[in-house]
């Protein structure tokens, strides 16, 4: 049986994970300090890039901007399609996961369970690419479950820390509840259409008016179920605790990729039901504004760096949903492309912010009361006050952290400004008075976000460094290089946003092809 390259990519990432775990476990049992699990995981992700390269070559050579021409693989009732949405998320998750694997060597050190850490990261990467390539609703749910189950042990990586376990339980319970809602929605779709293939569901809805209440109910269930993972307010309560208690590298992947993957899953499920109701776009716009308001206002109160970044993720999810809601509401590609551009830029910005915060936590861990040299401050929250004068001791880390924060705040000429600007302009083109008021409110909340980003940046550059900063240890080069690469990416996309079009334009075209089909 001939498999498309993207299926080989998914299989490679999933099947290589057990070997990374086994070899890493042998390495630990023999008391070796070679960290074989890390190096093997890097080799596996490098081989994954070769598979992704083949997939992208086939995708762009085919001129693939239409779902009909997407690479499709079917096995019985299972359907997998690699389209523009898949390309966007696959490139983002592979980029960030590569950076995190490089970064994680010194950060997790010889922590207990480190071999599981690297194996689970590969599994999570494969699960996310599988999720965004799912072509039927049940398969979509299965991949969603795989992503949630794989993410849980990463969130509770510090198993001896009570607050970490508490955050993990909250994450597990809410994710499980969301999964039940999704499965109920899938059951309603099957009951009313007799199929779960997304294209066939869309065709069935277009040809009949029977079952509309069931379809609307299914759509609401999808919004609630996937909304837990996306952190739609008020379904967001797991996110601040999980982000704050997980290792910073895991916080980065949760915020920069996992919630975005949930958003792609929601869009696929709702696009299949696009003919059932015209209100999905308006509903997403409302959720988007609510997320923007609550996320920014809650972030203003935070004194712990990672909790601040977590609440800002809730606000940035709002900008993504706002742009994509405009696309569904108006039916224009500009809104979809803007929403996907913000998804891409947020992944890079927030990944950089969490990794930079983790690097500072690593450098200050002895002074902040960490109890073990192999445990880089993971059990001690990094407070904003702890960073006074950090730029004097760690100028490069402070610079890239500041770039990430300024970009998240939407300051030009960085990627965050350009993506927010495109979202606002796409909505303004609709010339809808109510939508215009919502966009003005979203822009004002972006200005308000400076109220918590600016003091953090100011703290980094204070003249008198804190005692913990002055006595902090050196941050390894393997942690610094990924930060510099991500920082360069957000500057380049801010100056030349058209470069993102290679990823966002096919994704927007594929999303709109569902709606207008």
N, C-alpha and C positions, 0 to 999 in steps of 0.2 A: 504494500500500500504506500503510495506516494503522499508525503505530508508536506504542506506548505511550510516555508521557512519560519513563519511566526509560531506555528505549532511546535516545531523543533526547538525554538527558543524557549517556549514555556516549559516543555518537557525537560530540557537541559537544566534550567534553573531549579526545577522541582526535584529532579532525580539526583542532581549533584549535591543537594543539601545533606542527605544522610551520610554520604561519604565524607563531607567536611566534618560532620559531627563525630563520626567514628574515628577518623584520623586524629582529630583534635582531642578526643577522649584518650586515645592511646598515648598521645603526646603528654597529656597531663599525668596519666597513671605511671608513665616511665620517668616522671619528674624532669622532663625536658623543658627548657625555656626557649624553644625555637618558635613558639607560637605558630605551629603549622596550620591550625584552623584558619588563622587570618590570611596567611599567604596562599593557602589553597582556595579560599573564598575569592581572593583577588584574581587568581588564575581563572576561576569559574566565571566571574563577572566579565573578565577580558574575553573569554570565549563567547559569552553571551553577546558582547558588543559585535563580534563577527557575525553572529546570527542575526542581530538587529540590522547590521549593515546590509546583509543580503535581502532582508525583508524590505527595508527602505528603498533599496535599489529597484526591486521589483515593483514596489508601490508607485514610485515617481516615474519610472519608465513607462508604466501603463497609463500615465496621465490621470491618476485616480483622484477625481474630485466628485465622483458619483458613487453612491452606495451600491448600485447595481454592478459596478465593475470591481467591487472590493474582493480581495482574496477571501474565499469561503471554503470551509472544510466542514463536512457533515459526517457524523457517525450515528446512525439510527436517528433518534430524536434530538441528538446533540448537534447544535450548529454553532460554529465559530466564524466570525467575520473580522478581518483586520482592515479597518477603514481609517478615515481621518481622525476620529476620536481616539482610536487605538494608537495611532502614530504619535499624537500629542502626548498621551500619558506614558507610553512606552519610553519615549525619549526622556521625559522628565524623571521618571522613576529610575531609569538606568543611570542617568547623570548623577542624581542625588545619592543613589545607593553606592556608586563608585566612590564618590567623595566621602561618604560615611565609612566605608570599609577602610579607606586609607586613614581616616581620622581616628577610628576606633582603637587602633593598636595601643597607643599609650593611654587612651582614655579609660578603657575597661581593664587594661593591664592584665594581671593574673587573677582577676576576680573570679570567684566560683561560678561555674556555668558559662564561661566565656565561649566554649565550643558550641554551646546551644545558641548563643548570641549570633555567631556568624552563620550557622546553618539556618536559623530562623529568618535572618535577613534575606538570604537567597530564596527561601520558601515564600516570603512575603512579596518579593519582587515578581516571582512567577505567578503568584495568586493575583496580584494587581493587574499584570498584563493579561492574564486569563479573564479577569472580571471585565476589563474594558473591551475585550474581544468577543464577549458572549453574544450570540445571536438569537437566543431564546430565553424566556423569562425564568424558567426553572434552573437552567444552567447559570444564568446571571445570579440567582439566589445562592446556588451552590458555591460559586466563586466568592461571593460576598461573605458567606460563612467561613470559607477557607481563610480569607483575609482577616476576619475578626478573630478567629481562633489562633492564627499565627501571631497576630499582634498582641494578644493578651499576655503570654509569657514574657514578651519584650517589655511591656509596661511594668510588670512586677519582677523585673530582672533582679532588683535588690530584695531578695526574699526574706532577709532578716530584718527589714525595716517595716515597722507596723504601718506607717503612713503610706508606704508604697503598696502594701497589700490591700489597704483600705481603698486606695485609688483604683487598684486592679479589680477589686470586687465590684465597685461602682461601674467601671467600664464594662465588665463582663455581664452584669445584670441588665444594664440599659441596652447593650448591643444585642443580647439575647431577646429582650422584649421587642426591639426593633425588627429583628429577624422574623419573629412570629407575625407581626403586622405585614411584612413583605410576603410571607408565605400565604397568608390569607388573601392578599391581593392577587397573587398568582393563581390561587384556586378559583377566585371569582372570574378572572379572565378566561381560564380554561372552561369553566362552567358555561360562560356566555358565548364563547367563540369556538370551542372545540379544538383549539390549537394554542401553542405557546411560542411558536416562532414569531419574532417581532414583526417581520414583514407580513406574515400571514394574518396576524392579529390586526394589523393596520388595514389590510385589505378587507377583512371581515367587518370591521367597524364602518368602513366606507360604504359597504353595500347593504347595510341594514340599520334600522333605527331601533330594533328590539334589543333590550338589555342595557339601554343608556344608563339607568340608575345603578346597575351593577358596575358598569365601567367607571362611572364617577366615584362610586364607593371604592373601587380598586385603586383609582388614582389617589384618593385621599389616604388610603392605607400605604401606598408606596411613598407618599410624601412624609408620613409619620415614621415609617420604618427606616427609610434611607436618611430621613432628617436627623435621626439620632446620630448616625455616623458623620453626617455633614456638620453637625452642631447647629442646626436651626434652633433659634430661640422659640420656645422654652425647653427644647430637648437637648440642651448643650451642657447640662450640669456635670457630666463626666469629664469634660475636656480640660478644664483648668487643673483639676487634681491629677489627671493622668499625665499631662504635659509637665507639671511641676515635679512629680515624683519619679518619672522615668529618667533614664540616662539622657543627657542632652542630645546624643545622636539619635535616640529613639523619638524624643520630642520633635526633632527636626523632621523625621520621616512621617510621624503622625500628622503634623501640621501641614507639611509641604506636599504630601502625596496621598495619605490615606483618606483624608476628608475630601480631597479633590476626586479621588477614585469613586467615593460614594456619590459625589455629585454627577459624575459621568453615568453611573448606574441609574440614578434617578432620572436623568435626561433620556436615557434609552427606554426606560419603562414608561415615562410619560409621553414620549414621542409616539410610542405604539398606540397610545390612547388619544392621540391628538384630535381625532375626529369625534370623540365622545363629548367633548366640552371645549369651549373656547376660552375658558377662564383660567387655564393653567398658567398662562403668562402673567395675568394680573395677580394671581395668588403668589407666584414667585417674586414678583416685584414687591408685594407687601411684605413677604418674609425677608426680602433683601434689605428693605429700609429698617425693619425691626431689628435685624441682626446688626446693621451698621450702628444704630442708636445704642442698643444695649451693650454691644461689644466695646464701643468707645467709652461709654459712661462708666462701665465696670473697670476698664483698664485704668482710668484716672485714679482709682482708689488704691491701686496695687503698689506695694513696696518691694515685693519679691520679683526679680527680673523675669523668671520663667512664667510666673502666673500673669504678669503684665503681657508678655508675648502671646500667651495662650488666649487671653481675652481679645487681644488685637486680631488674632486669627478668626475669631467669631465675627468681628467687624469686616474683615476682608472677604470672608465667605459671602457676606452681604453684598459686596460690590460685584463678585462673580455672579451671584444669583440675580442681581439687578440687571446686569447686561444680558444674561441669558433669558431672563423674564421678558425683557424688551424684545428680544428676538422672537420669542413665542407669541407675544402679544401683538406685535406689529407685523411679524413675518419677514423681517429684513435681515440680511446676512451681516450687516454692520454690527448689530447688537450681539450676535453670536460670536463674531470674531473678536469683539472687544472683551466679552466675558471670558473667552478662552485665553486671550492675551493676558488678562489679569490673573487667570488661573496659573498660567506659565510663570509670570513675573512673581506672583506670590510664592510659588514653590521655590524659586531661587532666592527671593528675599528672606522668607521666613526660615528656609533651610540655613542660610548664612547666619541669620540672627541667633538661632538656637545653637549652632555650632560655635559661633564666636563666644556666646555666653558660657558654653561648656568649656571652651579653652581657658577663659578667665577663671572659671571655677576650678579647673585643673591646676592652674598656676597658684591660686590662693588657698588650696584645700588645707594645707598644714596650718595656716594661720586662722582659718575659719573653724577649726576644731574637728577635722576629719580624723578618724581613729586609726586609719590603716593606710600605709603607703600605696597599696594596690587599689584603694577605693578613692578615686579622685573627687572628693567633696560631694559625692552623690547623695549622702544622707544629710547634708546641710544646705539649706536653701541659700541662694545667692541674693543678698539684699542690694538695693540700689546704693545704699550708703557704703557698702563694702567696696565699691568701685571708684571711690574718690582718688583722682590723680592716676588712674590706671594707665593713661596714655604715656606717662613718664617711664613706666616700667615695661609696658607692652605696647609700643607705638603702632606696630603693624596690626595687632589684634584690635586695638581701639579704633584705628582707621577703618578697617573693614566692618566692624560692628556699627560704627557711625554711618557708613554708607548704607548698610542694611536698614537702619532705623530711619534715615532720611528718605530712603526710597519707599519704605512702608508708609511714611507720613505723606508721600505724594509730592516731594520736592523735585523740581527739574534740576538737571536733565537726566534723571534716573528712571529706571524701568517702571517703578510704581507710579510716577507722575503720568507717563505716557499711557499706561493701561487704564488708570482712572479717568484720564482725559477722554480716551476713546469710548469708555462706557458712558460718560456724560454726554458726549457729542452724539453717540448713536441714539440715545434716548431723546435728545433735543430734536433730532431730525423727524421724529414722529409728530411733532407740533400738537401734542396733546396737553392741554392746560394742567390737568391733574398730574400727569407724568412729569411735567416741567417743575411743579412744586416739589415732587418727590426728589427730583434730581438736584434741585437747589439745596434741599435738606441734606442730601448725601454729600454734596460739596462742602457744606458748612461743618458737617461732622468730620470730614477729612482735615479741616483746619483745627477743629477741637483736638484731634489726635496729637497735634503738636504739644498739647498740654501734658502728655506723658512721655512722648519721645524726646522732646527738647531737654527736660531736666535730667534724663538719663545720659544724654550726650554731654551735657554740661558737667555732670559728675565725673565723666571720664577724663575731662581736660582741666580739672581743678589744679591749681598750682601746688597745693600741699597734698602729697599722696597719703592715703591711709596707711597705718602700720602694716596691715596685712598685705597691701600692695607693695610696699617698700621691701618686704621680706619674702615676696613671692618667688616661686621657682620658675625656671626657664620653661617655656612652652616648646615642645619638640617641633621640628620642621615638618614632620609628617602630618601634624595637625594644622600647621599654618598654610601649607601649599593649597589644600582644598579650599580654604577660605579665600585666598587670593584669586583662585580661578572663578569662584562663585561671585566675588565682588566685581571682577572684570566683566562677567556676563551681565550683571544688572546695569553696569555703566554702558556697555555696548548696546544693549537693547533699549536703553533710554535715549542714546544718541542716534541710533539707527533702528527704530522700531519695525521698519519694513522687513528686517531679517526674521522676525518672528512669524511673518506671514507664511513662510514655508510650512509651518506647523499649524497655525491657527486658521488659515484659509480653507484647507481641506476639511478640518474639523467642523467649521461653521457650515460649509457646503453640505456635508453629510447630515448634520443635524437638521438643516432646513429641508433637505430632501425627504426626510421622514414626514415633516409637518405638511409640506405642500403636495405630497404624493397623492 
